[in-house]
């Protein structure tokens, strides 16, 4: 069981390393959508910086006044 879990975590890390993800949509009036061939992973209006200094949405850029940006991944 423990070996299976470790192997699964390792495989997930490989998938994330090879996937290229970007935020699409231009602030302040965001209407983000994924280009053809990219998979839609989520939407958001802003990114926050936590007490540890890390962004909640790295690479997000400026916040949206209206609409959302789309997080899209291409492998």
Short mmCIF file of the C-alpha atoms (twelve columns), coordinates in Angstrom:
data_MODEL
# 
_entry.id   MODEL 
# 
loop_
_atom_site.group_PDB 
_atom_site.id 
_atom_site.type_symbol 
_atom_site.label_atom_id 
_atom_site.label_alt_id 
_atom_site.label_comp_id 
_atom_site.label_asym_id 
_atom_site.label_seq_id 
_atom_site.Cartn_x 
_atom_site.Cartn_y 
_atom_site.Cartn_z 
_atom_site.pdbx_PDB_model_num 
ATOM 1  C CA . UNK A 1  0.000   0.000  0.000   1 
ATOM 2  C CA . UNK A 2  2.763   2.446  0.945   1 
ATOM 3  C CA . UNK A 3  4.774   1.645  -2.216  1 
ATOM 4  C CA . UNK A 4  1.655   2.143  -4.374  1 
ATOM 5  C CA . UNK A 5  1.002   5.551  -2.779  1 
ATOM 6  C CA . UNK A 6  4.620   6.672  -3.284  1 
ATOM 7  C CA . UNK A 7  4.526   5.519  -6.915  1 
ATOM 8  C CA . UNK A 8  1.246   7.388  -7.503  1 
ATOM 9  C CA . UNK A 9  2.667   10.615 -6.029  1 
ATOM 10 C CA . UNK A 10 5.779   10.227 -8.202  1 
ATOM 11 C CA . UNK A 11 3.655   9.737  -11.350 1 
ATOM 12 C CA . UNK A 12 1.539   12.819 -10.549 1 
ATOM 13 C CA . UNK A 13 4.701   14.896 -10.126 1 
ATOM 14 C CA . UNK A 14 5.937   13.759 -13.553 1 
ATOM 15 C CA . UNK A 15 2.633   14.804 -15.144 1 
ATOM 16 C CA . UNK A 16 2.836   18.291 -13.599 1 
ATOM 17 C CA . UNK A 17 6.484   18.748 -14.582 1 
ATOM 18 C CA . UNK A 18 5.741   18.000 -18.251 1 
ATOM 19 C CA . UNK A 19 2.515   20.013 -18.442 1 
ATOM 20 C CA . UNK A 20 2.775   23.660 -19.386 1 
ATOM 21 C CA . UNK A 21 0.058   25.747 -17.728 1 
ATOM 22 C CA . UNK A 22 -0.744  29.418 -18.278 1 
ATOM 23 C CA . UNK A 23 -3.407  31.952 -17.381 1 
ATOM 24 C CA . UNK A 24 -5.350  33.361 -20.352 1 
ATOM 25 C CA . UNK A 25 -7.325  36.612 -20.170 1 
ATOM 26 C CA . UNK A 26 -6.251  40.243 -20.041 1 
ATOM 27 C CA . UNK A 27 -6.902  42.471 -17.032 1 
ATOM 28 C CA . UNK A 28 -8.816  44.516 -16.139 1 
ATOM 29 C CA . UNK A 29 -11.673 43.212 -18.342 1 
ATOM 30 C CA . UNK A 30 -10.873 39.494 -18.441 1 
ATOM 31 C CA . UNK A 31 -12.671 37.108 -20.757 1 
ATOM 32 C CA . UNK A 32 -10.221 34.225 -20.536 1 
ATOM 33 C CA . UNK A 33 -10.602 31.064 -22.585 1 
ATOM 34 C CA . UNK A 34 -8.257  28.256 -23.574 1 
ATOM 35 C CA . UNK A 35 -6.711  28.056 -27.033 1 
ATOM 36 C CA . UNK A 36 -7.399  24.956 -29.154 1 
ATOM 37 C CA . UNK A 37 -5.506  21.913 -27.884 1 
ATOM 38 C CA . UNK A 38 -5.242  23.198 -24.294 1 
ATOM 39 C CA . UNK A 39 -7.283  21.776 -21.401 1 
ATOM 40 C CA . UNK A 40 -9.283  24.062 -19.114 1 
ATOM 41 C CA . UNK A 41 -8.215  23.568 -15.482 1 
ATOM 42 C CA . UNK A 42 -10.020 26.421 -13.716 1 
ATOM 43 C CA . UNK A 43 -10.976 30.108 -13.543 1 
ATOM 44 C CA . UNK A 44 -10.211 32.935 -11.136 1 
ATOM 45 C CA . UNK A 45 -10.512 36.718 -10.836 1 
ATOM 46 C CA . UNK A 46 -7.406  37.402 -8.746  1 
ATOM 47 C CA . UNK A 47 -4.346  35.988 -7.043  1 
ATOM 48 C CA . UNK A 48 -3.519  36.538 -3.393  1 
ATOM 49 C CA . UNK A 49 -0.135  36.614 -1.699  1 
ATOM 50 C CA . UNK A 50 -0.091  34.628 1.521   1 
ATOM 51 C CA . UNK A 51 1.887   35.357 4.704   1 
ATOM 52 C CA . UNK A 52 4.654   33.107 3.377   1 
ATOM 53 C CA . UNK A 53 5.021   35.350 0.303   1 
ATOM 54 C CA . UNK A 54 3.699   32.743 -2.146  1 
ATOM 55 C CA . UNK A 55 1.007   33.596 -4.688  1 
ATOM 56 C CA . UNK A 56 -2.202  31.552 -4.674  1 
ATOM 57 C CA . UNK A 57 -2.125  31.601 -8.509  1 
ATOM 58 C CA . UNK A 58 1.503   31.908 -9.688  1 
ATOM 59 C CA . UNK A 59 1.864   33.735 -12.994 1 
ATOM 60 C CA . UNK A 60 -1.646  35.219 -12.758 1 
ATOM 61 C CA . UNK A 61 -0.672  38.878 -13.179 1 
ATOM 62 C CA . UNK A 62 -3.128  41.719 -12.569 1 
ATOM 63 C CA . UNK A 63 -6.581  41.060 -11.106 1 
ATOM 64 C CA . UNK A 64 -9.778  41.138 -13.181 1 
ATOM 65 C CA . UNK A 65 -12.301 43.930 -12.669 1 
ATOM 66 C CA . UNK A 66 -14.860 41.965 -14.687 1 
ATOM 67 C CA . UNK A 67 -14.838 38.390 -15.946 1 
ATOM 68 C CA . UNK A 68 -12.219 35.761 -15.158 1 
ATOM 69 C CA . UNK A 69 -8.920  34.420 -16.439 1 
ATOM 70 C CA . UNK A 70 -8.748  30.773 -17.505 1 
ATOM 71 C CA . UNK A 71 -6.029  28.397 -16.321 1 
ATOM 72 C CA . UNK A 72 -5.147  26.219 -19.318 1 
ATOM 73 C CA . UNK A 73 -2.625  23.388 -19.637 1 
ATOM 74 C CA . UNK A 74 -0.915  21.855 -22.641 1 
ATOM 75 C CA . UNK A 75 1.180   18.719 -22.310 1 
# 
